[in-house]
Amino acid sequence: MKQHITSEQVDELTSKGKEGLRKWWHPTEGDWYIESDEPEILCHIECCEDDVNEAEAECLPLLSIGQMIEFLELNKGRRNGWWDFLFMSYDETDSVFPKEYDKELVDQLWEAVREVLERKYSS
């Protein structure tokens, strides 16, 4: 199972979406990221403050499943439908049932995160 988004997925964001992602992200030990000017180079924050400071400047995170859930909770909240959008379906009688999955969880979460980033930071 995939645990993080890819650099290609980060590249799907508009420049404003990328800036919003950069503003929200607070690099911590264990995070994976790419440098904005060299997205093909994958970087990892080991443990030192220099790594964190470098990452904050011009880098974009390869968000984990947990980071995306945290982002959605802070920016959308379960009451605003992100949980149902990802995991629940409704039939013609409005009965609720779990969705069938054709994508990995990380990819489904990314779709919701990307939507929030683009809408929130597009203005």
Secondary structure by P-SEA (a helix, b strand, c coil): ccccccccccccccaaaaaaaaaaccccccbbbbbcccccbbbbbcccaaaaaaaacbbbbcccaaaaaaaaaacccccccccccccbbbccccbbbbbbccccaaaaaaaaaaaaaaaaccc
